[in-house]
Amino acid sequence: MQFVCDAPGQTSWFRIETEGEAVLESQLMGHAVEKHFRRAWDAATGTYQSTASSVIEQNIGLKSHVQRTMPVFLTLRDAEGAGLVTAMLPPGGRDDPSSRIMIVGPQNRDPYPTHGEAIEKLGEHFGLTLDRSRCYPYARTTPSGK
């Protein structure tokens, strides 16, 4: 995992970079981030076209291509390493209306009441507005819209 930024309350955001890290995140958090990571990885590798003429050098640019092309997967951890929130942002962390943003807590619970400030800090880091209505896929509204 790669450090991304600090957040309030002795927490930090890290980028999930490998399938193994995504598997561990799914196990730790009780949700399916590994499935989303694997699909995104497969889609990104499927669009890679090497410019190398040598078979040995064929995949030299693959990792950087994948990181530019696939969504950014992140985890919020406390000082002891406990998983608190998992996020999936658009490729490069740039705003893209066609890309889905997902932010969930353990067992897909709503992380906003407890970790809203940390989510806001992540949004500031990437220049994104990560409001609950857009990012928490299981948000429900009452008839009055609240």
N, C-alpha and C positions, 0 to 999 in steps of 0.2 A: 504494500500500500504506500501511497505517496501522500505526504502531508500537504494539505491545501490551505487551511487557515484556522486560526484559533476562534473560539466562540465563547460566550459567557459561561460562567460557572465551571471553570476548569474543564471545558470540553473542547474538542478539536475535530475538524472535518478532514477526512482522508479520502483519496481517490482509490477505488477498487480497480486494480489493473489486470488481474488475471482471473481465469475461470476458477481456479482453486480458491482465491479470495472470495469470489462470488458464492461459491459453495459454502464456505465457512460462514459468510454473512447470512445466507438462507437458514443454515442450521441454528446460528446464534439468535436470529431474529424471528424465526418461525414464519417465514414468508418465501415467496418464489423469485427473489431477485436473480438467482442463478439462471432460471429459465429465460428471463428477459436479457440477461447478460449474454448467454449463449446464443440466443437468436440474433442479437445485435452484432456479436462477434462474427457469426457465420455470414450475415449479410455484408458486413464490412470486408471480410476476407474475400467474399465472392466478387467484389468490385475491384479488387487489386489487380493491377496490370504492371508487371515488372518491366523495367527498361533495360535490365541487364542481359547481355548476350550469353553469359556463362551460366550453366545450370547451378553451379555452386553459389553464385551471387544472386540468384533469382529472388530470394526473399529478404534481401537486405533492407528494403524500405517498407516491408510489410507492417511492422509494429507501428511505425509513425503514421502510416496510412490508416490503420485501424483506429488509432487514438484520435485522428482528425475526423474520421468518418462516423464512428459509432457514438451513441449517447455517452455522457459522462456519468458514471456510477459512483456514488459517494456514501460514506458512512460517518455518522457522528458518534464519537467515542468519548467516554469520561476518562478521568486520570488513571483509572485502573484498567482501562481497555474494554469496559462493558459497552455493548452496542446499544444505541439509543434511538437512532433514526437512520433510515436508508433513503437516498434520493437518486433519481434518474433525471438528468438535465439534458437539453439538446446537445448535439455534437459541438465540441469546443466550448461548451457553456455559454454559447451565444443565443440570443433570443431568436426563436424560429417558430412562427405560428403553426407550421405544419408538424412540429415535433411535440410529442406528449411529455409533459413534466409530471413525475410522480414522486411524492414524498410520503413515506409511511413509517410508523413505529413498529414495535414488536407485534407479531400476529396481525399485521395490517391495521393496527389501531391508530387513531388520530394522534399525531405527535405535536400538534400545534398548541394545545393547552399547556403542556409542560416544557416544550422546546421551541416555542415560537420565536424567541429572541435569537436562538442559534440558527434557525432557519432563515431569519431575516439577515443575519450576518453572512450566511452563505450567499444569499441573493445579492447583498452589497458587493461581495468579493467578485461575483461574476457579472454584476450590473443587470441583474434580473429582479423582477418583482415576483416573489414566490408566495403569493397569497393562497390561503387555504382553499378557496372556492375553485381555483384553477389547478392546484397541485395535489390535493388530497383526493384520490379517486373514489373514496367511499363516503364523501361528504353528502349529507342529506339536509335538505332545507324543509322548514315548516311551511304551511300554506301561506304564511305572511312573508316568506322569503328569507327568514332568519335561520 
